[in-house]
Amino acid sequence: MKERVKDVLVLAASVCGREDLSAFLARGTGEDAAALAEEAALLLRCYNLTEYELASDYIPLRKSETLHSEGFIGYGALEREPLEIVCVRGEDGRRLQFRADEAGIRVRAGRVTVEYNCRPRVKREGDFPECAKGGARLLALGTAAEFALMNGRLEEASLLDRRYRAAVAAACRARGGRLRMRRWV
């Protein structure tokens, strides 16, 4: 994905039928620039919520780091804060037994590679999306659904959410994500 977050926001504003906001995001001009800037900031928050949801629930953002272990690796030693430790491998590539607790990962001493899922960083307009596997359309649909909900446009939010969930399901099938079944309590 070569699009920046700003490109996703422009697309999300168009999906919501907000051509004024889309034009403001693309060119920085509009009739009520102050109000449009506030809405653009809200749209960016909606984008960050959508990317976080995708990474934590559907299309994991996977990182791999090689570290030296003395029998314990604190989470602070990792580049990113992990959501889930997927596996730990030794120098030969074989999976090692490990135990993850609240402080870190307990694994045998030596050079190990830790594979983990992490949260995406909070984005600004000029950044690149981290959940690139989903594509700009998927991110835009989720952002638009969240934006419509936050603006009290419930019918539109419901319609956009259905389109977003269908796109998530398609992305999970095509890209090896995980689609969790809804559970009724």
PEFENJO-V59210 format. One record per residue. N is the residue number from 1. SS is DSSP state (H for helix, E for strand, C for the rest). PHI is phi in whole degrees, -180 to 180 (none if undefined). Layout:
BEGIN
<<N & SS & PHI> <N & SS & PHI>>
END
This chain:
BEGIN
<<1 & C & none> <2 & C & -101> <3 & C & -71> <4 & E & -91> <5 & H & -57> <6 & H & -57> <7 & H & -65> <8 & H & -66> <9 & H & -65> <10 & H & -61> <11 & H & -65> <12 & H & -63> <13 & H & -64> <14 & H & -66> <15 & H & -61> <16 & C & -78> <17 & C & 80> <18 & C & -102> <19 & H & -65> <20 & H & -64> <21 & H & -71> <22 & H & -61> <23 & H & -65> <24 & H & -64> <25 & H & -65> <26 & H & -74> <27 & H & -117> <28 & C & 79> <29 & C & -127> <30 & C & 177> <31 & C & -65> <32 & C & -114> <33 & H & -60> <34 & H & -65> <35 & H & -66> <36 & H & -66> <37 & H & -65> <38 & H & -64> <39 & H & -67> <40 & H & -64> <41 & H & -65> <42 & H & -65> <43 & H & -61> <44 & H & -65> <45 & H & -62> <46 & H & -63> <47 & H & -60> <48 & H & -63> <49 & H & -64> <50 & H & -65> <51 & H & -65> <52 & H & -63> <53 & H & -61> <54 & H & -60> <55 & H & -69> <56 & H & -89> <57 & H & -115> <58 & H & -125> <59 & C & -118> <60 & C & -59> <61 & E & -95> <62 & E & -97> <63 & E & -124> <64 & E & -137> <65 & E & -135> <66 & E & -101> <67 & E & -136> <68 & E & -101> <69 & E & -108> <70 & C & -105> <71 & C & 108> <72 & E & -151> <73 & E & -125> <74 & E & -71> <75 & H & -62> <76 & H & -65> <77 & H & -76> <78 & C & -83> <79 & C & -63> <80 & C & -124> <81 & C & -75> <82 & E & -78> <83 & E & -90> <84 & E & -154> <85 & E & -87> <86 & E & -82> <87 & E & -164> <88 & E & -128> <89 & E & -120> <90 & C & -83> <91 & C & -61> <92 & C & -83> <93 & C & 91> <94 & C & -78> <95 & E & -69> <96 & E & -111> <97 & C & -76> <98 & E & -148> <99 & E & -134> <100 & E & -99> <101 & C & -130> <102 & C & -67> <103 & C & -96> <104 & E & 168> <105 & E & -113> <106 & E & -100> <107 & E & -151> <108 & C & -60> <109 & C & -71> <110 & E & 126> <111 & E & -81> <112 & E & -134> <113 & E & -113> <114 & E & -102> <115 & E & -107> <116 & E & -148> <117 & E & -96> <118 & E & -135> <119 & C & -80> <120 & C & -74> <121 & C & -74> <122 & C & -69> <123 & C & -103> <124 & C & -114> <125 & C & -59> <126 & C & -84> <127 & C & -79> <128 & E & -99> <129 & C & -63> <130 & C & -91> <131 & C & -87> <132 & H & -70> <133 & H & -60> <134 & H & -77> <135 & H & 88> <136 & H & -65> <137 & H & -62> <138 & H & -61> <139 & H & -63> <140 & H & -66> <141 & H & -63> <142 & H & -64> <143 & H & -64> <144 & H & -64> <145 & H & -63> <146 & H & -65> <147 & H & -64> <148 & H & -63> <149 & H & -63> <150 & H & -69> <151 & C & -95> <152 & C & 78> <153 & C & -93> <154 & H & -67> <155 & H & -64> <156 & H & -64> <157 & H & -63> <158 & H & -64> <159 & H & -63> <160 & H & -65> <161 & H & -66> <162 & H & -63> <163 & H & -64> <164 & H & -64> <165 & H & -64> <166 & H & -65> <167 & H & -68> <168 & H & -63> <169 & H & -61> <170 & H & -65> <171 & H & -65> <172 & H & -67> <173 & H & -67> <174 & H & -79> <175 & H & -120> <176 & C & 75> <177 & C & -79> <178 & C & -125> <179 & C & -112> <180 & C & -85> <181 & C & -74> <182 & C & -70> <183 & C & -122> <184 & C & -100> <185 & C & -93>>
END
